[in-house]
Amino acid sequence: MNAIIKSIEGGAQSHGGIPFWSWNDRLDTDELRSQIRNMKKIGMEGFFMHARTGLETEYMSDEWFECVAACIDEAKKQGMQAWSYDENGWPSGFAGGKLLEDPKNFAAYVRIGQGAYPAEGDILGVYTLENGELKKVSSDTGAENYITVYRCYDRSYVDTLDAAVIKKFIDSTYEEYRRRTGDDFGGAMPGFFTDEPQYFRWATPWSDTLPALFKQRYGYDISSALPALFIDFVSSDTVSAEEFRYDYYRLIHELFINNYQKQIYDWCEEHGAQITGHAVEETFLAGQMWCCGGVMPFYQYEHIPGMDYLGRGITNDLAPKQLGSVCAQTGRKKVLSEMFACCGWDVSPVELKRIAELQYVGGVNMMCTHLYPYSIRGQRKRDYPAFYSQHLPWQFALEDFDKYFNNLGYTLSLGRETANTLIIHPMHSAYLGYKRSADRASIAELEDKLNEIVDLF
């Protein structure tokens, strides 16, 4: 037993917390170094240098990288890790706005309209629906009602389904960090946190790369049955509504995983760096349909797979179980969760302990503490508190808190999960029925059954 205790004491710090360190003001290198020493004192393993609302030092400027260099230097002195966050805000992918200067990079989505034959708009297809049969038309046939599918663009985010766009993101951000940090890249600066990447979250996603790729993959025209993404029909000239939805969501899911996450992972592998972070809306099927079409394959392409858990409410534990399952299958020993955001100033250490332990039971063994702000000046104090920096009156208690979870996380990493029941995730079944117009209601039965199973184990 003494040998086990000694082993845990020796390895616990490797599973220490790595907070989101919010760089949210005019940065001063002396103050940055002081805050790093404070993190070390309370048992944190490192930090994510996170550009965030309120930042007055220009992102990715010479001054920015002078601050990065100072933090890497201090981290080495303290035996800590200086991780980079890969964006100025979130979701990751737009390179602090640089990629949004070119409309060719914009995220795209589709919407549906019904009524008279359309006279204008960015139209992908016009259709009639009679007796359950969908037909694409090229002119006004005198029908009483036409279904029109329009293409739209959003200038606030990028097309993460397009490999060329994500290559630009890598070149402008990852390559720049590699150039600027030199010999520390992949060492004292181990890698990056990528945060909430997604295909278009707020409507049915689209990419201008889809028509050619869809035809190559399935052998039929994507525009032949696009209304299936919004409504049901029995048949069209090519496929049923369910068949089309499955083909569509399977393809965009694979494009997102391969062109965003795998491309970044492969780049990190090539250059000796690591990637961690999380997708978004991992906790329910409809949320995964909003954002990625299935989060579990995302985790395969992270060196430290991660999730997030927002707020103080206790929800079902699908998210940590999904994450823990992938790590058990792939042999990943570190499993990260961004936690404690939106808990409010009145949260207590006891409540935080309960929130964390729920996730550690499911497979998590490291925490990304949200948030450790550089400054709480002005509006900055309202950035999803509570904070776990020196601004917190009871921050001294975090030394024991972190020691407990560092020990627990490392101990859990030494074990191996044993499961005698195989559960097939129903994500692909969701493709068949999901329609953004109905949202969760379109797959409610499937989701409810999944939650019942999750609650059993």
N, C-alpha and C positions, 0 to 999 in steps of 0.2 A: 504493500500500500504506500509506503514511504517513497518508493521508486516512482510510482504512478503520480503521486503528488508533486514530486520534484520535476517530473517530465512536464506536467501541466504548467507549473510555475515557469519553467524554462521556455515553453512554447506559446504561452497565452498571449504575449504581446503581438504575435504574428496575426492574431485575430482581433486586434484592437480596432476601435471605431475610427472611421475616416469621415469627418464631417464635411458637409458643404460649407466651405469657407467663402462667404459672400463678399466679393470685392465690389463694394457699392458706394465708393466715395473717391476723393482724391487720395491716392495711395502714397504712403511714406514708408521707405524701406526699414527704418528703425522701428516703426510701429508694427510692421509686418513681422519682423523678427521677434519682437516682444510677444505678439500673439501666438506665434509658433511655440515659444518656450512655455507659454501658459497651457497650450494643448498638450504638450509633453507632460506637464506636471499632473494633469488629471487623467493620464493614461491613454490618450489617443495615439493611434499608430501612425497617422499621417493626416493629409487634408487634400481636398479637391479645390484647386484655385478656380473659383467660379465667378465669372463676370455676371453682374446682376444689376437690377434696377437701382439707379442712383450713382452708378459708376461715372466718375469725372475724369479719370485717367483714360486716355484714348485706347480703346481695345485694339490689341495686336500692334501697337505702336512701339517705337524704340523704348519709350518710358515704360510701357507695359512689360516688355521683356527684361528690362532692368529689374523690375520688381519680381518677375518670375525667377531670374537668376539669383537674386538675394534670398528668395524663399528656398530654392534648391540648396543653396549654400548652407543656410541655417538648418534645413532638414538633415543634411549630412552631419552637421555638428551634433544634432540631437538624436541621431539614429532613427529618423523618421522618413516617411515617403511623401514626396511632393508631386501629387497627381495633378493633371490638367483636366479641366472641364472643357469640352470641345466647341463651345458656342457662347455667344453673348446673349444670354436668355435661353429660351427653349420654345419649341422643340428643336433639337439639333438638326443641322443640315443647311441653313441659309447663310452661313459664314458671316455672322454679324451684320447681315444686310447686303453684303457684297454680291451675292448671287442674285439678289432681287433687283439689281440694276438692269438685268437683261430679261425681258419678258419671255424669252425662250425657255427659261428655267422655272417658270411659274408652275405651281400645283394646278391641277385641273380636276373638274368634276362634271357630272352630268345631272340634268334635271328634266322633269317631264312636264309637258303641257297638254291640255286637251281642249278641243273646241273646233273652230273653223280651220280650214287649211291655212298654214302659216304663210305670211307674206314676207317675213324677214327673220333674221336671227342666225346664230351660228348653229346650224342644224346638222345633226348626225343621221337623222332618219325620220320619216313620216310614215304612219301606219294606220290601218283600219283594223277593227276587231269585231268580227261577226260570228255568232254561234261558237265562240271559243277559239276561232281560228284567226291568227294574226297574219296580216299581209303588209308588206312594205310597198308603198306607192311612191311614184315620182311626180305625180301631178294631181290636181283636184279631180276626183272621180265622182263627185256629187254626194259623197257620204255625209251623214248627219253629224258625225263626230270623228275627228282625227286625233291620233296620239302622236305627239312630237317629242323627240328627245333632243335636247339642246346641249351643246358643249359650253362650259364656262371656265374661266380662269380666276385664280385667287392670287393676288400679288403679295400676300403675307407669308407664303411658304413655297417650297420648291417641289418639283416632281421627283419624289423618291423612288419611283418605279423606273426611272431612266438612269441607266448606269453612267452615262456621260455626265449628267448633272452631279451625281455623287462623286465622280472622279474630280470635278472642279472643287467640290467641298473638301475633299482630301488634300488636293494640291494647295488650296488656300489656307488651310488650317493645320492639318497633321504634318504636312511637309514643312511648313513654316516653323512649327515647334521643333521638328527634328533638326532643322538648319540652325535655329537659334540656341538650342540647349546643348548641342555638341556631344561631348563624351558622356554627359549625364543622361542622355536620352536612352530610355529603356533600363536605367539604373536608378539613380536617385530620383529621377522623374520617370516612374515606371510606365506610365501610359495615360489613358484618357477615360473619362466618364462621358458616355453619350446619353442624352436625356430625351426621352419621349419621342423618338422618331416615329413617323407614321405615314401612311398614305393619307389622302385628304380626309380629315376626321369629321367634318361638319356636313358632308353630303356624300353621295355615291361617287367614289373616286374614278378618275379617268387619267389616261396618259396618251399623248399623241404617238407613243411607240406601240400602242396596243393593236391597231388594225393589222399591221404586218405580222406581228408576233402571234396574234390570235389565229390568223389564217395559216401560218406556218405550223402552229401547234395542233389545231383541230381540223383544218381543211375546209372551213366554211367562213363566211363573212361575218365579222362581229356585229355589223349594223343590221343583220337580218332579224335579230330578236332582242334588241336592247330594251324594249319596254318590260321584259321579264324582270329587270332589276327593280321595277316599281309595282307591277301588277301581275296577276296570274292569267294564263291562257292555256288551252289544251294543246295546241300545236301551232307551228308556223311552217314556212316553206322548208325549214331545216330541222329544228329541234323543238322539244317541249320547253315550257318555261323553266321547269326544274333542271333539265339538262343544261340549258344555257347558263343559269345561275351558277351551277356547279363549275362549269368550264371557266366562266368569267372570274369567279372568286378564287378558284385554284390558281389561275394564271397570275392574277395581280398579287396574291399572297407570295407566290414563288419569286416574282420580280422584286417585291419589296425585300424579302429575306436575302436574296442573292445579290441584288444591286446596291442595297444599302448596307445591311449588317455584315454579310459575308465579304463584301468588297473591302470594308474597313478592317475586318478581322484578318483577312489575307494580307492586307498592307501592313498591319501591325506584326503579323508573323514574319513577314519578309524583313522588317526593320528592327526586330528585337524588342518591340513594345507590347503592352497589354491593353486590352479593351474591357471595360466594365460599363455598368449603367443599366438602364431598363427601358422597356417599351412603355406602353400606356394603356390604361383601362384593362388590366390583366384579370380583374376579379370576376368578370361575367362574360358570357358568350356574346351578347349583343355588343358590348364594349370592344371585344376583340374584332368583331365584324366592322365596327366603326374605323378601326385603326390599323389592323395588320392581317386579319383573316386567320389568326392563330399565333399565340405568343410562344408556345413551347419550342418550335424550331429556331426562334430568335436566340434562345439561350445556348444553342450549340456553338454559336459563333461569338462567344464571350469567354475570356480567360477567367473572369470572375463573374458568373451569371448573376443578374440582379433583378429586383422588382422594387415597387414602392408601396407604402402603406400609409395613407394620409388620414389624419384626424385621430380622434380618441375613441370613436365608436368601434365596437367589436363586431366585425362582419364575418361571413363564412371564410373558411381558410383555403379556398380554391387556389388563390395566388401562390402562397408559400408551398402548397402541395404540388402544384404544377412545376414550380421552380426546383423544389427538392427532388422531384422525380427525374427531371432531366439531368441534374447533377449526379444523382445516384447511377443513372444509366451511362453517363459519359465519364465518370470518375473525377469530376471537378470537386476539389476539396474545400474551396472557399465559395461561400454563397452569401450574397450581399442583399440587404434591404435598406432603401432610403426610408427612414421612419421619423415620426414625431412632428411632421409639419401640420399646421392648423390645429394643434392641441390647445392653444390659448395660454395666456399668462397664468391662469389658475391651476394648471396641471401640476400634479405632484410626482415625485420620484416613484412612489408606489404604483401610480397609474401607468407611468411609462414602463415600469417593469412588467406589468401585466400585458401591455401592448406588444412589447418585444418578445416575451416568452411565448405568446401565441404563435408568433412567426418562427421562433427557434424550434418549437415542437414540429412544425411542418417541414423543416429542412434548412432554414436560414442559420448562419453561424457568424455573420459579421454585420455591423450596422454602419450605415451612412447617416450620421446625425444631422437632421434638418432643423435648425439652421445655425451656423456660427457666423454672425455678421461682423464685418470689419467695423462698421459704424451703425449706430441707431439714430443718427441725426435726422430730424424732420420726419418725413413720411417713411423713412427706412424702418422705423420701429414697428410699422404695420405690415411688414413682409412675412405673413403667415407665422406668427409667433406660436409657442414660446421660443426663445433663443437659448442656446447652451454655451454661450460665451461668457466673458467676464462681466457682461451686463446683467447676468442672472443672479439674483440675490443669494440663491443657494447653490451656486456653481461648485463650491467646495465639496458638496455631497457627491458630485459626479466622479470624484476620484474612486470612491468605493463602488459606485454604480458601474463605472467602466471596468473596474477590476473584476467584478462579478461576471459581467458579460464576456470579457476577454477570456476568462477561465472557462466559462460555459461553452463559448464558441469553439475554442480549441479542443476541448474535450469531445464535443460532438463530432468534430472533424476527424477524430481518431477512429470512430466507429464506422460500421457499414450497415446500411439499411437492409433489413430483411422483410420482404413482402411476399405473402402467399396468395395474394389476389391480384389479378391483372384487370385493370379497368381501361377500356378503349375510350379515349377522349372523343366526344361527339362533335368536334369542331367541323369536320367535313360534312357531317349531316346538316349542320347549320347552313352551309352553302346552298343546300337545296331549297330551303324555305325563306331565307332572309330577304326582306325587302325594306329598304330604308324608309319608304313611305309609311310602313306600319311599325318599323323598328322592332323593339323587343317583343311586341305582340305576335309578330310573325314566327318567332321561334320560342314562345313562352313555355310551351309544354316541354320541349327539349331541355330548356334551361332549368326549369323546375325539377325535372327528373335528375339532371346532373347535380344540382344542389342537394337533393335528397341523398344521393350516393355519397357525395363528399362529406356530408354530415354524419354518415354512418361510421367513417373510418378516422 
